Amino acid sequence: MISDIVSSLSGSFAPGAHSELRAQKSLDRRVVLLNGSLVGNTRQDSQGVSARVYQNGVYGFASAADLSAEAAKKALLTASQNAAFLNEKTNPGKGPLPQIMRGVLPAQKDFKDVEQKRYLDFVTAIDQYIVEKYPDLASRTIVATADSMEKQILTSDGYQAHTLAPRAYIYVMMSSQTRDGMPVEVFKPFGKSGTFEDNFTDPALLYGGIDQLYEHLMKKREGVFAEAGVKTVILSGELSGILAHEAVGHTVEGDLVLGGSVAGPNLNQMVASPLVSMTDFAHTAFGETAPLPVYVDDEGVLAEDAELIRNGKLVGYMLNRELGRHFNMQPRGNARAFAFNDEPLIRMRNTAIHAGPNKLADMIANTEDGYYLISTNNGQADTTGEFMFGVTVGYEIKNGKLGRGLFDTTISGVAFDMLKTVDMVSDTVTWGSSGFCGKKQPMPVGIGGPELRCKVMVGGK
């Protein structure tokens, strides 16, 4: 845990200006095995300080790759000078930011940074299990990763906090070939927030999930191409989660709303079926700790849930302090920065569609002809809500029963149109948290959702 280098500097804040100080240390660990050979073995650290000062509608920013009180004080002075210069040149005349709650959050629990050999030993054991049990694979890749962001945050008005956000994952990729020689591949991440030692105590605990992954691969190898067109589909929680993030979440980020996203004219309008509700959760979701909990953001705003869609109606945006004033809405802790030398941007935290009343088995049984789409490997969307996602694991549904596996396909559509077709929602939310959101800066995020039955455009051969 880094020593406190910011709390003594509150007296250095410029009078009459909102000021933020942040000291940060970030870690990244990675080991990659390809067919039993070590092809990646990295440890990366970065650390430094940054300061941001708001004056009359403009921000001045400065940073230094030096984790010391002296560097923090110098960055604060430079940011203040930059804010004064920009204000003199542009004179936006917006006045001070609205006041927010103030307080102190205690430092979160420290963690042990394990040696690189620990990652290597773990992936080696996983690889050995796969090669011994499934020798017919064309290839296999095992990746162990761990990363963390530790931040000390001090603001002139807002919360002071010392946060740590570690997470760790094992990624397993397996490939085979069809009888015609076409390659097929499946992929699954294992892990969650917390340290590698917390999440991975015994490789054998992953074997059941690996066996399931291999079963999907074998069914995919004997699979068929999806029929192109608008189809009734059941989206897994993984796919409804990425839809919530990519195709809806980004459209309701305040800066993108200001830039003309589809969410702007749709506030307080029905944008989905009444069965659909969606929230960007701060640190607790559905009575449990969220996948990547956020307790305070980098502007010193106490993190609270941001309700986005309620029973099909768009009811809110995700905001920072400045755009909270612009939209006359309360900011709820969505201003986040990735590296010490990044400025905070409006970012999602744990964005999920809420569970509904239906059982997955009943959803399948009540579908005469369609597809159950389970896993994705990529996705993209724009501010109109138009999306396209790749589907890597899926099955036919015929006469209320699962049928043959599917080769890779795609789904596409416009989120607010597609969500209006939802007519069944499962009672279980599936979370994912292994990826990064790539909005200007990478950022760890949690995504989640239940199974959704809806209509969507499916790509064919």
C-alpha positions in Angstrom: 0.0 0.0 0.0 1.4 3.4 -0.9 2.0 5.9 1.9 -0.3 8.9 2.3 1.1 11.7 0.3 -2.0 13.9 -0.4 -4.0 14.4 2.8 -1.5 17.0 4.2 -1.9 19.2 1.0 -5.4 20.5 1.4 -3.9 23.8 2.5 -2.4 24.1 -1.0 -5.7 24.2 -2.8 -6.4 27.5 -4.6 -9.1 29.5 -3.0 -12.4 29.6 -4.8 -11.6 26.8 -7.2 -12.6 23.1 -7.1 -9.3 21.1 -6.8 -8.6 17.4 -7.1 -5.4 15.5 -6.1 -4.8 11.9 -6.9 -1.8 9.6 -6.2 -2.0 6.3 -8.0 -0.1 3.0 -8.4 -1.2 0.5 -11.0 -0.1 -3.1 -11.4 -0.5 -5.6 -14.3 0.7 -9.2 -14.3 0.3 -11.7 -17.2 1.5 -15.2 -18.1 0.5 -16.9 -21.3 0.9 -20.6 -22.3 0.2 -21.6 -25.9 0.1 -25.4 -26.4 2.3 -25.8 -23.3 4.9 -23.2 -24.4 5.5 -20.0 -22.4 4.8 -17.2 -24.9 4.1 -14.3 -22.5 5.5 -13.4 -19.1 5.2 -9.8 -18.0 5.0 -7.6 -14.9 4.2 -3.9 -15.4 3.9 -1.1 -12.8 3.1 2.6 -13.2 2.8 5.2 -10.5 2.5 8.9 -10.2 0.4 11.9 -9.1 -2.1 14.2 -10.9 -4.0 17.3 -10.1 -7.0 18.9 -11.7 -8.4 22.4 -10.9 -11.8 23.7 -12.0 -12.2 27.5 -12.5 -15.2 29.2 -13.9 -16.0 26.4 -16.4 -12.5 25.2 -17.4 -10.2 22.5 -16.0 -6.4 22.8 -15.7 -4.6 19.4 -15.4 -1.1 18.4 -14.6 0.7 15.1 -13.7 4.1 13.7 -12.8 5.5 10.1 -12.8 6.7 10.6 -9.2 4.9 9.3 -6.2 5.8 12.0 -3.6 4.2 14.9 -1.8 6.5 17.3 -3.5 5.4 16.1 -6.9 1.8 16.4 -5.9 2.2 19.9 -4.7 3.9 20.9 -7.9 1.3 19.3 -10.0 -1.4 21.1 -8.1 0.3 24.5 -8.6 0.7 23.8 -12.3 -2.9 22.7 -12.7 -4.0 25.9 -11.0 -1.9 28.0 -13.3 -3.3 26.1 -16.3 -6.9 26.7 -15.1 -6.2 30.4 -14.6 -4.7 30.7 -18.1 -7.6 28.9 -19.8 -10.1 31.0 -17.9 -8.4 34.2 -18.9 -8.4 33.1 -22.6 -11.9 31.7 -22.8 -13.8 33.2 -19.9 -16.7 30.7 -20.1 -18.4 32.3 -17.0 -20.0 29.2 -15.6 -19.1 29.8 -12.0 -18.3 27.3 -9.3 -19.6 23.7 -9.3 -22.6 22.8 -7.1 -21.7 21.6 -3.6 -21.6 17.9 -2.9 -21.4 15.8 0.3 -18.1 15.8 2.0 -16.5 13.0 4.1 -13.7 10.5 4.5 -13.7 6.9 3.4 -11.3 4.6 5.3 -8.5 2.9 3.4 -9.4 -0.4 1.9 -7.6 -3.7 2.8 -4.1 -4.1 1.4 -3.2 -7.1 -0.6 -0.1 -9.3 -1.4 1.5 -9.0 -4.8 2.4 -12.6 -5.5 5.5 -13.6 -7.4 5.3 -14.4 -11.1 6.0 -18.1 -10.5 2.6 -18.4 -8.8 0.9 -17.6 -12.1 3.1 -19.8 -14.1 2.5 -22.8 -11.8 -1.2 -22.4 -12.0 -1.6 -22.1 -15.7 0.8 -25.1 -16.1 -1.5 -27.2 -14.0 -4.5 -26.2 -16.0 -2.7 -26.9 -19.3 -1.6 -30.3 -18.1 -5.2 -31.2 -17.2 -6.4 -30.2 -20.6 -3.7 -31.9 -22.6 -4.1 -35.2 -20.7 -7.9 -35.3 -20.8 -8.5 -33.8 -24.2 -5.5 -34.7 -26.5 -7.5 -34.3 -29.7 -7.6 -30.5 -29.5 -6.0 -28.5 -32.3 -4.7 -25.9 -29.9 -5.1 -24.5 -26.4 -4.2 -21.3 -24.7 -4.2 -20.5 -21.0 -3.7 -17.0 -19.7 -3.3 -15.8 -16.1 -3.8 -12.1 -15.4 -4.0 -9.9 -12.4 -4.2 -6.1 -12.3 -5.0 -3.4 -9.7 -5.5 0.3 -9.3 -4.7 1.9 -6.0 -5.7 5.5 -5.5 -5.4 8.2 -2.9 -8.0 10.9 -3.6 -8.2 14.3 -2.0 -10.6 17.1 -3.2 -11.3 20.6 -2.0 -15.0 19.6 -1.7 -16.1 16.0 -1.7 -14.8 12.8 -0.3 -11.2 11.9 0.7 -10.5 8.2 0.1 -7.8 5.5 -0.3 -9.1 2.8 -2.6 -7.7 -0.5 -3.9 -9.3 -2.4 -6.8 -7.5 -5.7 -7.6 -8.9 -8.3 -9.9 -7.6 -11.6 -11.3 -8.6 -14.0 -14.1 -7.8 -17.2 -15.9 -8.7 -17.3 -19.6 -9.0 -20.7 -21.4 -9.2 -21.0 -25.2 -9.6 -24.3 -27.0 -9.9 -25.0 -30.7 -10.7 -27.9 -32.9 -11.7 -28.5 -36.5 -14.9 -29.7 -38.3 -14.8 -32.7 -40.6 -14.4 -30.3 -43.5 -11.3 -28.7 -41.8 -13.0 -25.5 -40.7 -11.5 -24.2 -37.4 -13.8 -23.7 -34.4 -12.9 -22.1 -31.1 -14.4 -21.5 -27.7 -13.2 -19.2 -24.9 -14.1 -18.7 -21.2 -12.8 -16.4 -18.5 -12.7 -17.5 -14.9 -12.3 -14.9 -12.0 -13.6 -11.8 -10.4 -12.5 -8.8 -8.3 -9.9 -9.7 -5.6 -6.3 -10.9 -5.7 -5.0 -13.9 -7.6 -4.5 -15.7 -4.2 -8.1 -14.9 -3.2 -9.6 -16.2 -6.5 -7.4 -19.2 -7.4 -6.5 -21.5 -4.6 -6.7 -24.8 -6.5 -6.6 -25.5 -10.3 -9.0 -28.4 -9.8 -11.8 -25.9 -8.9 -11.8 -24.8 -12.6 -11.9 -28.3 -14.1 -15.7 -28.5 -14.2 -15.9 -25.2 -16.1 -13.2 -26.4 -18.5 -15.2 -29.6 -19.1 -18.3 -27.6 -20.0 -16.2 -25.5 -22.3 -14.9 -28.6 -24.1 -18.5 -29.9 -24.4 -19.5 -26.7 -26.2 -16.5 -27.0 -28.5 -17.4 -30.6 -29.5 -21.1 -29.6 -30.2 -19.9 -26.6 -32.1 -17.6 -28.8 -34.2 -20.7 -30.8 -35.3 -22.7 -27.6 -35.7 -24.6 -25.8 -38.4 -24.7 -22.2 -39.7 -27.5 -20.0 -38.4 -30.2 -19.0 -40.8 -30.0 -15.3 -41.6 -32.8 -13.0 -40.8 -34.8 -11.5 -37.9 -35.2 -14.4 -35.5 -36.6 -15.1 -32.0 -33.5 -15.6 -29.8 -32.8 -16.1 -26.1 -29.7 -14.0 -25.2 -27.6 -15.4 -22.3 -26.8 -13.1 -19.4 -23.3 -12.6 -20.9 -24.9 -11.3 -24.1 -27.5 -9.2 -22.4 -24.7 -7.7 -20.3 -22.6 -6.7 -23.2 -25.7 -5.2 -24.8 -26.4 -3.2 -21.7 -22.9 -1.9 -21.7 -22.1 -1.3 -25.4 -25.4 -0.5 -27.0 -27.3 1.2 -24.2 -24.7 2.2 -21.5 -22.6 4.4 -23.8 -25.6 6.2 -25.2 -26.6 7.4 -21.7 -23.1 8.7 -20.6 -23.6 12.4 -20.2 -20.8 13.5 -22.4 -22.1 11.3 -25.3 -25.6 12.6 -24.7 -24.2 16.1 -25.0 -22.6 15.0 -28.2 -25.9 13.9 -29.7 -26.5 10.3 -28.7 -29.9 8.7 -29.2 -30.6 8.9 -25.5 -30.9 12.7 -25.6 -34.4 13.0 -27.1 -35.5 9.8 -25.5 -35.3 10.8 -21.8 -38.5 9.9 -20.0 -39.7 8.0 -23.1 -40.3 4.2 -23.4 -37.1 2.7 -24.9 -37.7 -0.9 -24.0 -40.3 -3.4 -23.0 -41.9 -2.8 -19.6 -40.1 -6.0 -18.5 -36.7 -4.2 -18.9 -35.0 -2.2 -16.1 -31.3 -1.3 -16.1 -29.0 0.3 -13.5 -25.3 1.2 -13.3 -24.5 -0.1 -9.9 -21.8 1.4 -7.7 -20.7 -1.3 -5.3 -23.7 -3.4 -4.3 -26.1 -5.1 -6.8 -29.2 -7.2 -6.0 -28.1 -7.6 -2.3 -24.5 -8.6 -3.1 -21.2 -6.9 -3.7 -21.0 -5.9 -7.3 -18.3 -7.5 -9.5 -16.0 -4.4 -9.5 -17.2 -2.2 -6.6 -16.6 1.5 -6.8 -17.1 3.5 -3.5 -15.9 7.0 -4.6 -15.0 8.4 -8.0 -12.0 10.5 -9.0 -13.9 13.8 -8.5 -14.5 12.9 -4.8 -18.2 12.0 -5.4 -19.6 9.3 -3.2 -20.6 6.4 -5.5 -24.3 5.6 -5.7 -26.4 3.6 -8.1 -27.4 5.4 -11.3 -30.8 4.2 -12.4 -31.0 4.3 -16.2 -34.1 2.4 -17.4 -37.1 1.7 -15.2 -39.8 -0.6 -16.5 -38.9 0.3 -20.1 -38.7 4.1 -19.6 -35.3 5.9 -19.9 -35.1 7.8 -16.6 -31.5 9.0 -16.1 -27.9 9.4 -17.4 -24.4 8.8 -16.0 -22.7 12.1 -15.2 -19.7 13.9 -13.8 -20.1 17.0 -11.6 -20.0 19.5 -14.4 -22.6 17.7 -16.5 -24.7 17.0 -13.4 -25.1 20.8 -13.3 -25.8 21.0 -17.0 -28.6 18.3 -17.0 -29.8 19.3 -13.5 -29.2 15.8 -12.2 -27.3 14.4 -9.3 -23.8 13.0 -10.2 -23.5 9.5 -8.7 -19.8 8.7 -8.9 -19.2 7.9 -12.6 -16.1 10.1 -13.2 -13.1 7.6 -13.4 -9.6 7.8 -14.6 -7.5 4.8 -15.6 -3.8 5.8 -15.2 -2.3 8.4 -12.9 -1.8 10.8 -15.9 -5.4 10.4 -17.2 -8.2 12.9 -16.5 -11.5 11.5 -15.2 -14.1 10.7 -17.8 -17.7 9.6 -17.4 -17.5 5.8 -17.2 -19.7 2.9 -16.4 -19.0 0.8 -13.3 -21.3 -2.3 -13.0 -24.0 -2.0 -15.6 -26.8 -4.6 -15.7 -30.3 -5.4 -16.8 -32.4 -6.5 -13.9 -33.7 -10.1 -13.5 -37.3 -10.9 -14.3 -39.9 -13.5 -13.5 -39.1 -16.4 -15.9 -37.1 -19.6 -15.7 -34.6 -20.2 -18.5 -36.1 -23.7 -19.0 -39.5 -22.2 -19.5 -38.2 -19.6 -21.9 -36.7 -22.4 -24.0 -39.8 -24.6 -23.7 -42.0 -21.7 -24.9 -39.8 -21.0 -28.0 -41.0 -23.0 -31.1 -38.2 -21.9 -33.4 -35.2 -19.8 -32.6 -31.7 -19.7 -31.1 -30.2 -19.7 -27.6 -27.0 -17.5 -27.9 -24.6 -18.0 -25.1 -21.1 -16.5 -25.6 -19.5 -13.6 -27.4 -16.0 -12.7 -28.4 -16.4 -9.1 -29.5 -18.9 -6.3 -30.0 -19.3 -2.8 -31.1 -22.0 -0.1 -31.0 -22.3 3.6 -31.7 -24.2 6.5 -30.1 -27.3 5.7 -32.2 -27.6 2.4 -30.3 -26.8 0.4 -33.4 -24.8 -2.7 -32.5 -23.2 -5.8 -33.9 -21.9 -8.6 -31.6 -20.1 -11.8 -32.5 -21.6 -15.1 -31.1 -19.2 -17.9 -30.5 -21.4 -20.4 -28.7 -25.1 -21.0 -29.4 -27.7 -23.6 -30.1 -30.8 -24.1 -32.2 -34.2 -24.2 -30.4 -36.7 -26.4 -32.2 -40.1 -27.2 -30.7 -39.1 -26.0 -27.3 -35.9 -28.0 -27.0 -32.2 -27.2 -27.6 -30.9 -28.6 -30.8 -27.6 -28.5 -32.7 -24.7 -26.2 -32.0 -24.0 -23.2 -34.1 -20.9 -22.1 -35.9 -19.8 -18.5 -35.2 -22.4 -15.9 -36.2 -23.4 -12.3 -35.4 -26.4 -10.5 -34.1 -27.2 -6.8 -35.0 -29.8 -4.2 -34.5 -30.7 -1.0 -32.8 -30.8 -1.4 -29.0 -33.9 0.6 -28.2 -35.8 -1.1 -31.0 -34.6 -4.6 -30.0 -35.3 -4.1 -26.3 -39.0 -3.3 -27.1 -39.4 -6.8 -28.4 -38.4 -8.5 -25.1 -41.2 -10.7 -23.9 -39.5 -12.9 -21.3 -36.7 -12.2 -18.8 -35.1 -14.9 -16.7 -34.8 -14.7 -12.9 -31.0 -15.0 -12.7 -28.4 -12.4 -13.5 -25.0 -13.5 -14.9 -22.1 -11.1 -14.3 -18.9 -10.6 -16.3 -16.0 -8.4 -15.3 -12.9 -9.7 -17.1 -12.6 -7.0 -19.9 -11.9 -3.4 -20.4 -14.1 -0.7 -21.7 -12.1 1.3 -24.4 -13.7 4.8 -24.3 -10.5 6.9 -24.8 -8.9 5.2 -21.9 -9.2 1.5 -20.9 -11.2 0.9 -17.8 -12.2 -2.2 -15.9 -16.0 -2.6 -15.8 -18.6 -5.1 -14.7 -21.5 -6.1 -17.1 -24.5 -8.3 -16.3 -27.9 -9.4 -17.1 -30.5 -12.2 -17.2 -31.5 -14.2 -20.2 -33.7 -12.1 -22.5 -36.1 -13.5 -25.2 -36.4 -11.0 -28.0 -36.2 -10.6 -31.8 -32.9 -9.6 -33.4 -31.2 -9.8 -36.8 -29.0 -13.0 -37.0 -26.2 -13.4 -39.5 -26.1 -16.4 -41.7 -23.4 -18.2 -43.7 
